Amino acid sequence: MSYQQSNNNRNHNMSNNVNSSDNNHNQDGNEGRGYFQAVRRNGRNGGNRRYGGNRGEGRDGVGRDGNNYHHRRQRNQQYEQPPEPQGEPEIFVKPEVNYEMTKEELEDLVLPVESFEDLDLSDNITRGIFSYGFERPSPIQAKAIRPFSTGRDVIAQAQSGMGKTGAFTIGTLSRVDENVNATQAIVLAHTRELALQIDTVFRQISTHTNLRINMCLKGIPVQENIEKLSGAKGGKPHIIIGTPGRILDMLKRRDMATGHPIINRSALRMLVIDEADEMLGTTNESMARNNHHREDDRKPGFLDQIYNVFQFLPKDIQVCLFSATMGSEFFELTKKFMRDPITVLVKTEELTLEGIKQYYIDVEENKYKFDTLCELYGLLTINQSIIYCNSMRSVEYLTNMLQKNNFMVSCIHGQMTPSEREMTMSEFRSGKSRVLVSTDLLSRGIDVQQVSVVINYDIPTKIESYLHRIGRSGRYGRKGVAINFMTRFDSGRVKNIEQYYSTMIEPLPADIQNLLN
């Protein structure tokens, strides 16, 4: 297929993999699913009390703060009902991309570089790389940044904790023109915590540049995002980082002055998707869930949101996908919306980290897990650790039990508010909390360098989650330990994990005090 044919079919082909009923969602103006979520967040279906009125007052705002309600309602209506477009939007000319490379040129492009100086980056980006703490490129950085910088579509896979975030951060910064006052790159993450972490890396590496970065997440007021992206408060951000729902909402919004979209699509150069297998719904659990439900009963997921995002992107946008796990279904799906991507891959059996020692404890039954955990913490000297459970209920129960036994422990799961989750992660990163109990919410991408031990209190039900969980220790080549609590019902899962990753999970040795030496 020619480049032009693939370019024309990019958005059309993705529709084959989402619910046909989702295709009927309105995709113009403010009528999409993200819009209605934003309206609910803004409080249009809430009581008057949230607008500052006293208990018992009506929606007419009569009372001490009634004027505030009317002011906010008027402002929301202005954002939701933009004027008709005036004139033509500004058209940006983007650098041309070479799709006619020879086989030899492509092979040369993925050869690993020895140092960051070999990447022909600007001096300011190079300074930011070294000030962030990178000294030499990791294997994924050495091979993926150069293809990324060409403007070609890229699929990059590497072990957990080996610098994928740094790779697409440097690649993105190398392609953004700080002299162009428009958004040029979108970075998507599947959780708020991962988006916050990515934002930190972008800001620190770009600290010596004049690039502007904006976060689009639940918890940030919608109006604040609109004002930033439309340039109402200074220059427009060059890079936006966020979760699919809020990004989709912003792509639909229009400028109040001109009526044009607040994100000029002609200026967009690249879309980066982290943890791409999760976002595209191609993990084993996602595939099983979708196959189990009838098409008309299937709940909208990340794939549906990603499909809708693509409807608002230019056809020539560069797409870059990063993850530690990618199955055959993943690659089949990417054929429908990527143009001859350059692939930087590692084999499945090479994915488990050499620096992580993997053990199991046969606890026989669930009721013995807690006593085993307390005994384990009594024997080991651990800097920081993460304990993974399979459900929110288990996380809360285990946290309460540990706190009753005088452990300094905190917990995190998807039902907590954004501010609660942010505070929990801040305390854990700073060392105020040494033990964090979590669901799989934090199994992907989160980097806390002090974590030396990961405990699977529950054996993960998803094979992919095992790799992502244990990858929270042994970050960037450091040593780490993964300990799995195995009941008699879990032996089959453990064997499946060993076979899938061609690895060995050994019984925990008697001299466990020496594990972390």
For each residue, the residues with C-beta under 8 A, 3 or more apart:
1: 5 6
2: 5 6
3: 6 7 99 339 340
4: 7 8
5: 1 2 8 9
6: 1 2 3 9 10 339 340
7: 3 4 10 315 316 339
8: 4 5 12 315
9: 5 6 12 13
10: 6 7 13 14 310 315 337 338 339
11: 14 15 310 311 313 315 337
12: 8 9 15
13: 9 10 16 336 337
14: 10 11 17 18 306 307 310 336 337
15: 11 12 18 23 307
16: 13 336
17: 14 303 307 333 336
18: 14 15 22 23 303 304 307
19: 22 23 295 296 298 300 304
20: 23 24 295
21: 24 295 296
22: 18 19 25 300 304 307 308
23: 15 18 19 20
24: 20 21
25: 22 31 32 33 308
26: 29 31 32
27: 31 32 252 308 311 312
28: 31 252
29: 26 252 254
30: 35 80 252 253
31: 25 26 27 28 35
32: 25 26 27 35 36 248 249 252 308
33: 25 36 37 245 248 300 308
34: 37 38 245 246 248 249 252 305 308
35: 30 31 32 38 39 80 249 252
36: 32 33 39 40
37: 33 34 40 41 245 249
38: 34 35 41 42 222 246 249
39: 35 36 42 44 45 80
40: 36 37 43 44 45
41: 37 38 218 222
42: 38 39 76 222
43: 40 46 50 51
44: 39 40 76
45: 39 40
46: 43 50 51
47: 50
48: 51 53 57 58 59 61 69
49: 52 53 54 55 57
50: 43 46 47
51: 43 46 48 61 65 68 69 72
52: 49 64 65 68 69
53: 48 49 57 61 62 63 64 65 66 69
54: 49 57 63 64
55: 49
56:
57: 48 49 53 54 61 62 63 66
58: 48 61 62
59: 48
60: 66
61: 48 51 53 57 58 65 66 67 68 69 70
62: 53 57 58 66
63: 53 54 57 66
64: 52 53 54
65: 51 52 53 61 68 69
66: 53 57 60 61 62 63 69 70
67: 61 70 71
68: 51 52 61 65 71 72
69: 48 51 52 53 61 65 66 72 73
70: 61 66 67 73 74
71: 67 68 74 75
72: 51 68 69 75 76
73: 69 70 76 77
74: 70 71 77 78
75: 71 72 78 79 223
76: 42 44 72 73 79 80 223
77: 73 74 80 81
78: 74 75 81 82 256
79: 75 76 82 222 223 226 253 256
80: 30 35 39 76 77
81: 77 78
82: 78 79 253 254 255 256 259
83: 86 256 258 259
84: 259
85: 89 254 258 259 260
86: 83 258 259
87: 258
88: 91
89: 85 258 260 261 264 266
90: 182 264 266
91: 88 266
92: 180 182 264 266 267
93:
94: 266 267 269 316
95: 151 269
96:
97: 150 151 152 316 318
98: 101 150 151 152
99: 3 152 339 340
100:
101: 98 105 106 109
102: 105 106
103: 106 107
104: 107 108
105: 101 102 108 109
106: 101 102 103 109 110 342
107: 103 104 110 111
108: 104 105 111
109: 101 105 106 146 147 150 342
110: 106 107 143 146 147 342 344
111: 107 108 143
112: 137 139 142 143
113: 116 118 119 137 142 145 146
114: 118 136 137 142
115: 118 136 137
116: 113 119 121 126 129 130 134 136 137 170
117: 126
118: 113 114 115
119: 113 116 137 145 146 149 170 174
120: 149
121: 116 125 126 129 170 173 174
122: 125 126 174 209
123: 126 127
124: 127 128 208 209
125: 121 122 128 129 170 173 174 205 206 208 209
126: 116 117 121 122 123 129 130
127: 123 124 130 131 208
128: 124 125 131 132 173 204 205 206 207 208 209
129: 116 121 125 126 132 134 170 205
130: 116 126 127 133 134 135
131: 127 128 204 207 208
132: 128 129 166 201 204 205
133: 130
134: 116 129 130 137 141 163 166
135: 130
136: 114 115 116
137: 112 113 114 115 116 119 134 141 142 145 163
138: 141 142 158 162 163 166 167 476 477
139: 112 142 143 158 162
140: 143 144 156 158 162 163 164 167 344
141: 134 137 138 144 145 163 166 167 170
142: 112 113 114 137 138 139 145
143: 110 111 112 139 140 146 147 156 344
144: 140 141 147 148 154 156 158 167 168 171 344
145: 113 119 137 141 142 148 149 167 170 171 174
146: 109 110 113 119 143 149 150
147: 109 110 143 144 150 152 154 342 344
148: 144 145 154 156 167 168 171 172 174 175 320
149: 119 120 145 146 171 174 175
150: 97 98 109 146 147 342
151: 95 97 98 175 269 270 318
152: 97 98 99 147 318 339 340 341 342
153: 318 319 320 338 339 340 341 342
154: 144 147 148 171 318 319 320 321 341 342 343 344
155: 276 320 321 326 331 334 338 341 342 343 344 345
156: 140 143 144 148 164 167 168 320 321 322 343 344 345
157: 322 323 324 325 326 344 345 346
158: 138 139 140 144 162 163 164 167 324 344 346
159: 162 324 346 350 351 352 353 471
160: 324 351 353 467 468 470 471 472
161: 353 447 471 472 474 475 476 477 478
162: 138 139 140 158 159 476 477
163: 134 137 138 140 141 158 166 167 476
164: 140 156 158 167 168 274 322 323 324
165: 168 169 197 198 201 274 445 447
166: 132 134 138 141 163 169 170 201 205
167: 138 140 141 144 145 148 156 158 163 164 170 171 322
168: 144 148 156 164 165 171 172 187 272 274 320 322
169: 165 166 172 173 198 201 202 205
170: 116 119 121 125 129 141 145 166 167 173 174 205
171: 144 145 148 149 154 167 168 174 175 320
172: 148 168 169 175 176 185 187 202 239 270 272
173: 121 125 128 169 170 176 202 205 206 209 211
174: 119 121 122 125 145 148 149 170 171
175: 148 149 151 171 172 184 185 269 270 318
176: 172 173 184 185 211 238 239 269
177: 180 184 238
178: 209 210 211 238
179:
180: 92 177 184 238 267
181: 231 235 236
182: 90 92 236 238 264 267
183: 186 229 236 237 238 239 240 263 264 267 268
184: 175 176 177 180 238 239 267 268 269 270
185: 172 175 176 238 239 240 268 269 270 271 272
186: 183 239 240 241 247 268 270 271 272 309 313
187: 168 172 195 198 202 239 240 241 242 272 274
188: 242 243 244 247 271 272 273 274 279 306 309
189: 194 195 198 241 242 243 274 275 445
190: 194 243 244 274 275 278 279 302 444
191: 194 195 243 441 442 444 445
192: 195 196 217 218 219 243 418 421 422
193: 196 197 412 421 422 425 441 442 446
194: 189 190 191 197 198 274 275 444 445 446
195: 187 189 191 192 198 199 215 217 241 242 243
196: 192 193 199 200 215 217 422 425
197: 165 193 194 200 201 445 446 447
198: 165 169 187 189 194 195 201 202 241 274 445
199: 195 196 202 203 213 215 241
200: 196 197 203 204
201: 132 165 166 169 197 198 204 205
202: 169 172 173 187 198 199 205 206 213 239 241
203: 199 200 206 207 213
204: 128 131 132 200 201 207
205: 125 128 129 132 166 169 170 173 201 202
206: 125 128 173 202 203 209 211 213
207: 128 131 203 204
208: 124 125 127 128 131
209: 122 124 125 128 173 178 206
210: 178
211: 173 176 178 206 238 239
212: 234 235 236 237 238 239
213: 199 202 203 206 237 238 239 240 241
214: 225 228 229 237 239 240 241
215: 195 196 199 220 240 241 242
216: 220 225 229 240 241 242 243 246 247 250
217: 192 195 196 220 242 243 246 418
218: 41 192 243 245 246 418
219: 192 417 418 419 422
220: 215 216 217 224 225 246
221: 224 225
222: 38 41 42 79 225 226 249
223: 75 76 79 226 227
224: 220 221 227 228
225: 214 216 220 221 222 228 229 246 250
226: 79 222 223 229 230 232 250 253 262
227: 223 224 230 232 233
228: 214 224 225 231 232 233 236 237
229: 183 214 216 225 226 236 237 240 250 253 262 263
230: 226 227 236 253 255 256 257 262
231: 181 228 234 235 236
232: 226 227 228
233: 227 228
234: 212 231
235: 181 212 231
236: 181 182 183 212 228 229 230 231
237: 183 212 213 214 228 229 240
238: 176 177 178 180 182 183 184 185 211 212 213
239: 172 176 183 184 185 186 187 202 211 212 213 214
240: 183 185 186 187 213 214 215 216 229 237 247 250 263
241: 186 187 189 195 198 199 202 213 214 215 216
242: 187 188 189 195 215 216 217 246 247 250
243: 188 189 190 191 192 195 216 217 218 246 247
244: 188 190 247 248 279 302 305 306 309
245: 33 34 37 218 248 249 305
246: 34 38 216 217 218 220 225 242 243 249 250
247: 186 188 216 240 242 243 244 250 251 309
248: 32 33 34 244 245 251 252 305 308 309 312
249: 32 34 35 37 38 222 245 246 252 253
250: 216 225 226 229 240 242 246 247 253 262 263
251: 247 248 261 263 309 312 313
252: 27 28 29 30 32 34 35 248 249 261 312
253: 30 79 82 226 229 230 249 250 261 262 263
254: 29 82 85 259 260 261 262
255: 82 230 258 259 260 261 262
256: 78 79 82 83 230
257: 230
258: 83 85 86 87 89 255
259: 82 83 84 85 86 254 255
260: 85 89 254 255 264
261: 89 251 252 253 254 255 264 265 312
262: 226 229 230 250 253 254 255
263: 183 229 240 250 251 253 268 312
264: 89 90 92 182 183 260 261 267 268
265: 261 268 312 313 314
266: 89 90 91 92 94 314
267: 92 94 180 182 183 184 264
268: 183 184 185 186 263 264 265 271 313 314 317
269: 94 95 151 175 176 184 185 317 318
270: 151 172 175 184 185 186 317 318 319 320
271: 185 186 188 268 309 313 317 318 319 320
272: 168 172 185 186 187 188 320 322
273: 188 276 279 280 306 319 320 321 322
274: 164 165 168 187 188 189 190 194 198 279 322 323 445
275: 189 190 194 278 279 322 323 444 445
276: 155 273 279 280 321 322 323 326 330
277: 280 282 283 323 325 326 327 330 464
278: 190 275 281 283 286 302 323 444
279: 188 190 244 273 274 275 276 302 303 306
280: 273 276 277 302 303 306 321 330 333 334
281: 278 286 287 290 301 302 303
282: 277 286 287 326 327 329 330 333
283: 277 278 286 287 325 327 462 464
284: 287 288 327 462 463 464
285: 288 289 461 462 464
286: 278 281 282 283 289 290 301 303
287: 281 282 283 284 290 291 329
288: 284 285 291 292
289: 285 286 292 293
290: 281 286 287 293 298 301
291: 287 288
292: 288 289
293: 289 290 297 298 299
294: 297 298
295: 19 20 21 298
296: 19 21
297: 293 294
298: 19 290 293 294 295 301
299: 293
300: 19 22 33 304 305
301: 281 286 290 298 304 305
302: 190 244 278 279 280 281 305 306
303: 17 18 279 280 281 286 306 307
304: 18 19 22 300 301 307 308
305: 34 244 245 248 300 301 302 308 309
306: 14 188 244 273 279 280 302 303 309 310
307: 14 15 17 18 22 303 304 310 311
308: 22 25 27 32 33 34 248 304 305 311 312
309: 186 188 244 247 248 251 271 305 306 312 313
310: 10 11 14 306 307 313 337
311: 11 27 307 308
312: 27 248 251 252 261 263 265 308 309
313: 11 186 251 265 268 271 309 310 317
314: 265 266 268 317
315: 7 8 10 11
316: 7 94 97
317: 268 269 270 271 313 314
318: 97 151 152 153 154 175 269 270 271
319: 153 154 270 271 273 337 338 341
320: 148 153 154 155 156 168 171 270 271 272 273
321: 154 155 156 273 276 280 334 338 341
322: 156 157 164 167 168 272 273 274 275 276
323: 157 164 274 275 276 277 278 326
324: 157 158 159 160 164 351 467 468 471
325: 157 277 283 351 464 467 468
326: 155 157 276 277 282 323 330 331 345
327: 277 282 283 284 330 331
328: 331 332
329: 282 287 332 333
330: 276 277 280 282 326 327 333 334
331: 155 326 327 328 334 335
332: 328 329 335
333: 17 280 282 329 330 336 337
334: 155 280 321 330 331 337 338 341
335: 331 332 338
336: 13 14 16 17 333
337: 10 11 13 14 310 319 333 334
338: 10 153 155 319 321 334 335 341
339: 3 6 7 10 99 152 153
340: 3 6 99 152 153
341: 152 153 154 155 319 321 334 338
342: 106 109 110 147 150 152 153 154 155
343: 154 155 156
344: 110 140 143 144 147 154 155 156 157 158
345: 155 156 157 326
346: 157 158 159 350 351
347: 350 351
348: 351 500 501 502
349: 352 501 502 503
350: 159 346 347
351: 159 160 324 325 346 347 348 467 501
352: 159 349 356 358 467 470 501 503
353: 159 160 161 356 470 471 474 480
354:
355: 474 477 478 479 480
356: 352 353 470 471 473 474 479 480 481 482
357: 479 480 481 482 515
358: 352 470 482 484 503 504 505 506
359: 481 482 483 484 505 506 507 508 509 515
360: 483 484 485 486 494 505 506 507 508
361: 372 376 483 484 485 486 507 508
362: 486 488 507
363: 366 368 369 372 485 486 487
364: 368 487 488
365: 368 487 488
366: 363 369 487
367: 370
368: 363 364 365 371 372
369: 363 366 372 373 457 485 487
370: 367 373 374 398 401
371: 368 374 375
372: 361 363 368 369 375 376 485
373: 369 370 376 377 387 402 455 457 485
374: 370 371 377 378 405
375: 371 372 378 379
376: 361 372 373 379 380 455 483 512
377: 373 374 380 382 407 435
378: 374 375
379: 375 376 512 513
380: 376 377 453 512 513 515 516
381: 513 516
382: 377 385 434 452 453 516
383: 434 450 451 452
384: 428 431 434 435 436 448 450 451 452
385: 382 434 435 436 451 452 453 454 455
386: 435 436 437 438 442 448 451 453 454 455 469 472 473
387: 373 398 435 436 437 438 454 455 457
388: 438 439 440 443 454 455 456 457 458 460 469
389: 394 395 398 437 438 439 457 458
390: 394 439 440 458 460 461
391: 394 395 439 458
392: 395 396 413 414 415 439
393: 396 397
394: 389 390 391 397 398 457 458
395: 389 391 392 398 399 411 412 413 437 438 439
396: 392 393 399 400 411 413
397: 393 394 400 401
398: 370 387 389 394 395 401 402 411 437 457
399: 395 396 402 403 409 410 411 437
400: 396 397 403 404
401: 370 397 398 404 405
402: 373 398 399 405 407 409 435 437
403: 399 400 406 407 409
404: 400 401
405: 374 401 402
406: 403
407: 377 402 403 435
408: 433 434 435
409: 399 402 403 433 434 435 436 437
410: 399 424 427 428 433 435 436 437
411: 395 396 398 399 424 436 437 438
412: 193 395 416 421 424 425 436 437 438 439 441 442
413: 392 395 396 416 438 439 441
414: 392 439 441
415: 392
416: 412 413 420 421 424
417: 219 420 421
418: 192 217 218 219 421 422
419: 219 422 423
420: 416 417 423 424
421: 192 193 412 416 417 418 424 425
422: 192 193 196 219 418 419 425 426
423: 419 420 426 427
424: 410 411 412 416 420 421 427 428 433 436
425: 193 196 412 421 422 428 429 446
426: 422 423 429 430
427: 410 423 424 430 432 433
428: 384 410 424 425 431 432 433 436 448
429: 425 426 448
430: 426 427
431: 384 428 434 450
432: 427 428
433: 408 409 410 424 427 428 436
434: 382 383 384 385 408 409 431
435: 377 384 385 386 387 402 407 408 409 410
436: 384 385 386 387 409 410 411 412 424 428 433 442
437: 386 387 389 395 398 399 402 409 410 411 412 457
438: 386 387 388 389 395 411 412 413 441 442 443
439: 388 389 390 391 392 395 412 413 414 442
440: 388 390 443 444 460 462 465 468 469
441: 191 193 412 413 414 438
442: 191 193 386 412 436 438 439 446 472
443: 388 438 440 446 460 465 468 469 472
444: 190 191 194 275 278 440 468
445: 165 189 191 194 197 198 274 275 468
446: 193 194 197 425 442 443 472
447: 161 165 197 475
448: 384 386 428 429 451 472 475
449: 475 476 478
450: 383 384 431
451: 383 384 385 386 448 454 472 473 475 480
452: 382 383 384 385 473 478 479 480 481 516
453: 380 382 385 386 473 480 481 482 483 516
454: 385 386 387 388 451 469 470 472 473 480 481 482 483
455: 373 376 385 386 387 388 482 483 484 485
456: 388 459 460 466 469 470 482 483 484 485
457: 369 373 387 388 389 394 398 437 485
458: 388 389 390 391 394 485
459: 456 466 484 485 486 490 493 494 497
460: 388 390 440 443 456 463 465 466 469 493
461: 285 390 465 493
462: 283 284 285 440 465 466
463: 284 460 466 467 496 497 500
464: 277 283 284 285 325 467 468
465: 440 443 460 461 462 468 469
466: 456 459 460 462 463 469 470 497 501
467: 160 324 325 351 352 463 464 470 471 501
468: 160 324 325 440 443 444 445 464 465 471 472
469: 386 388 440 443 454 456 460 465 466 472 482
470: 160 352 353 356 358 454 456 466 467 473 474 480 482
471: 159 160 161 324 353 356 467 468 474 475
472: 160 161 386 442 443 446 448 451 454 468 469 475
473: 356 386 451 452 453 454 470 478 480 481 482
474: 161 353 355 356 470 471 477 478 479 480
475: 161 447 448 449 451 471 472 478 480
476: 138 161 162 163 449
477: 138 161 162 355 474
478: 161 355 449 452 473 474 475
479: 355 356 357 452 474 516
480: 353 355 356 357 451 452 453 454 470 473 474 475
481: 356 357 359 452 453 454 473 515 516
482: 356 357 358 359 453 454 455 456 469 470 473
483: 359 360 361 376 453 454 455 456 508
484: 358 359 360 361 455 456 459 490 494 505
485: 360 361 363 369 372 373 455 456 457 458 459
486: 360 361 362 363 459 490 491 494
487: 363 364 365 366 369 490
488: 362 364 365 491
489: 492
490: 459 484 486 487 493 494
491: 486 488 494 495
492: 489 495 496
493: 459 460 461 490 496 497
494: 360 459 484 486 490 491 497 498 505
495: 491 492 498 499
496: 463 492 493 499 500
497: 459 463 466 493 494 500 501 503 505
498: 494 495 501 502 503 504 505
499: 495 496 502
500: 348 463 496 497
501: 348 349 351 352 466 467 497 498
502: 348 349 498 499
503: 349 352 358 497 498
504: 358 498
505: 358 359 360 484 494 497 498
506: 358 359 360 509
507: 359 360 361 362
508: 359 360 361 483 512
509: 359 506 512 515
510:
511: 514
512: 376 379 380 508 509 515
513: 379 380 381
514: 511 517
515: 357 359 380 481 509 512
516: 380 381 382 452 453 479 481
517: 514
